[in-house]
Amino acid sequence: MNQPRDLPPQPGFGLDYNDENSNTSANPTFESIVEARLSRRSLLRGGVGGAATALLGGFASLGVASCGGGDDDPAPAPAPAAPAETLLGFAAVAKSLEDKMTVPAGYTATVLLAVGDPIAAGVTAYRNDGTDSGFDRRVGDNHDGMEYFGLSAAGAPDANGNDRALLGINNEYINQLFLHANGPTPNPRPAAETDIEVDCHGVTIVEIAKTAGRFAVVQNSPFNRRVTAATPIEISGPLRGHPLLVTKFSPDATRTRGTNNNCGTGKTPWGTLLTGEENWVGYFFRAAGDQALRTAKENTALARYGRNVTATAAAASRYGWETSGADDKYARWNTSVTGATAADDYRHEINGQGYMTEIDPYSATSVVKKRTALGRFAHENAAFGKPVAGKPLAVYLGDDARNEYIYKFVSTQNWVASDATAPDRVATGDKYLDSGKLYVAKFNADGTGQWIELSLANPTVAGYATYAFADDGDVLMHARLAGDAVGATKMDRPEWCAVPGSGEVYFTLTNNSNRRLGAVTGSQLNPDAANPRVYTDIRGAATVQSGNPNGHIVRMKEDGGEPGATAFTWDIYLFGAEAGAPGNVINLSGLTADNDLSSPDGLVYTPGTGLLWVQTDDGAYTDVTNCMLLAAVPGTVGDGGPLTIDYGGGNTVATRVGKKQTATTLKRFAVGPVDQEITGLCETPDGKVMFFNVQHPGEETSFANIGEPTKFTSHFPGNAGYGAGGANARPRACTVMVTKNDGGRVGT
């Protein structure tokens, strides 16, 4: 997920770690092409001679249902008899810059819960004025990935439960401005502020149940739980006990504290939550001169993960938590060498972050485990391939940073169908997630690709001169370096992945501002077959967006449909673009005003309807519309064909593309309020209730305006009637519930 795009003026606050770009390898790209300079204000909207004309089908004005909230929301009118269902049968929602939630006519959106809502008995209602505390018993901040875990009426796990359930919600990061009465205090940070911020991170597990046909939070449920950035967590898998995880807190390297910057999620076949640790690097301070106290190998590893320093330049932390005092819980955020050995300081604390972490939502006291066999990088989500009895499980993973890689984990153990309901879910996770092979993807221009094993059994990894891997644990901890070694394909910020019913794998590639034309110079990359477009999009005199600002979605088909296959075919399912962009170089998917989009990010397949839901987190198109949610009908690899993009002068790049999108395959379903992204999505098993999250509304509000609510860029969801503050409320991340008024499935 993207972090705040407009950096506040105070040093150390809100640094944009999605701009981290530490891949300096010479891994190959494909053909060079000549830059196509396209102006949004002129060329993109005024037409280009010889360019394909965008398809702008006419449509009538659309009625919409705006998001309300709170117990006073009127109930929907009695549902008429449900008509025959048609996928994408709703009227497309128009683009919007309004500070509200808009969904199609015939649907109702309601806020279910928001930052600070109490999830334990005796916790008071959220005041939303910066004076609240106790976030270890409240909903955390900036909701992101989310999964639905059904319950029976009696409270037992029930995969088919439609009336009672648990939501597992990631709390990725914080909006400091609105958590504190006067905004955050600059360094040194007060301990009280740091304690709130640490607890606002992590994961929220909360029970919801239907009352009078609508879901509501069960505040005193025994299932409710917060796992925060301070919660003790077990190290599991190949890295348990590894020397590079020794710390003062855990001299035997078996534990760490906290799960941090939790982005996307995954739901295991046995009913647990996987939460991805994404931009964890920036939480750790590293002092200037620390490189002199490390080996060359250590410095190489830290630099590859964005923590390089010099004799005079430190690596600043995002929130300055290490400045809050000498107490161990603050000292842990300083990853500098300060003691005689690794057991005397926190030089290795940073190595305890960057994994997929597993939580059993059905037990509030169960142990939480970091599944190190799945590798360490900036994890988005985890998507499981279709489980097949007698075959290993495949888990697909993306590293969300510019020019990073796509990965696959294949379990050693073959799937046993009865494990889907095994009572000890943590032990089942041990069985399938602690042993296996990690692979990285290499894409070829002809539409084929290879999964390359990352272990010392691969001679290319074992003989890598840049970084001498000590053992396979070292390979997993430094998966990026192993990917460098084998020539993995640098991608345009791999975000979420999803596996539709076909078993094929879809990855969103959000954008890449560093992609350029001409010779490769550092991170200035030529376009290639998997990342083919390079152009300049000018929003105005002050904003030039270069590279691949609109992003795309790539899809992959395993050879023979086998989870352990080492070969695949691929094409590009969807190119993000404005409807008015030239169809021969940018709007290659033929998008119209009803479905154009930029920077696809979240991606979720819902089996209840068979739809693929695409969420945007965009800075390139926000002068035209707030971020949005679209519903898509997935296809199959190869349903389109080869494409050559011709930029003139004999400069071309060849790629593989899917069919062009139409009103029956892609349609805009929702547009959110100002300065937010719609993210995290799940539904009831019957497909009749959808949940998604609104993250960081109002994030562009200036620190100088904390005392002037009328200058907040958003007031959602208070302005929609939910929670304290009303029309001038401090904005809050929240979870929205959507239903169809006729009782049908969402998306029809």
Sequence and secondary structure as in RCSB ss.txt:
>XXXX:A:sequence
MNQPRDLPPQPGFGLDYNDENSNTSANPTFESIVEARLSRRSLLRGGVGGAATALLGGFASLGVASCGGGDDDPA
PAPAPAAPAETLLGFAAVAKSLEDKMTVPAGYTATVLLAVGDPIAAGVTAYRNDGTDSGFDRRVGDNHDGMEYFG
LSAAGAPDANGNDRALLGINNEYINQLFLHANGPTPNPRPAAETDIEVDCHGVTIVEIAKTAGRFAVVQNSPFNR
RVTAATPIEISGPLRGHPLLVTKFSPDATRTRGTNNNCGTGKTPWGTLLTGEENWVGYFFRAAGDQALRTAKENT
ALARYGRNVTATAAAASRYGWETSGADDKYARWNTSVTGATAADDYRHEINGQGYMTEIDPYSATSVVKKRTALG
RFAHENAAFGKPVAGKPLAVYLGDDARNEYIYKFVSTQNWVASDATAPDRVATGDKYLDSGKLYVAKFNADGTGQ
WIELSLANPTVAGYATYAFADDGDVLMHARLAGDAVGATKMDRPEWCAVPGSGEVYFTLTNNSNRRLGAVTGSQL
NPDAANPRVYTDIRGAATVQSGNPNGHIVRMKEDGGEPGATAFTWDIYLFGAEAGAPGNVINLSGLTADNDLSSP
DGLVYTPGTGLLWVQTDDGAYTDVTNCMLLAAVPGTVGDGGPLTIDYGGGNTVATRVGKKQTATTLKRFAVGPVD
QEITGLCETPDGKVMFFNVQHPGEETSFANIGEPTKFTSHFPGNAGYGAGGANARPRACTVMVTKNDGGRVGT
>XXXX:A:secstr
    SS  SSTTSS  GGG                EEEETTTHHHH  TT             EEE EESTTS  
           TT S       SSS EEETTEEEEEEEETT B STT      SS    GGGB  SSEEEEEEEE
B TTS B TT SSEEEEEEEE    HHHHSTT    SS  HHHHHHHHHHSEEEEEEEEEETTEEEE TT TT E
EE TTSEEEEESTTTT GGG  SS TTS EEE   SEEEEEE TTS EEEEE S GGG BB TTGGGGS HHHHH
HHHHTT    SS  B  SS GGGS SSHHHHTTB S  SSSGGGS TTGGGG SSEEEE TT TTS  EEEGGG 
 S EEEEEE    TTSEEEEEEEE SEEE EEEEEEEEE  GGGGG S HHHHHHHHHSSEEEEEEEE TTSEEE
EEE STTSHHHHT SSS   SHHHHHHTHHHHHHHTT   EE EEEEE  TT  EEEEE  BTTB SSS BTTBB
  BTTB   EEEEEETTEEEEEBSS EEEEEEEGGG TT SEEEEEEEEE B TTS TTTT TT   TTT BS E
EEEEEETTTTEEEEEE  SSSTTT   EEEEE    TTSSEEEEEE STT EEEEEE     TTTEEEEEE  TT
 EEEEEEE TTSSEEEEEEE TTTT  GGGTT GGG S  TTGGGT STTGGG     EEEEEEETTS  TT 
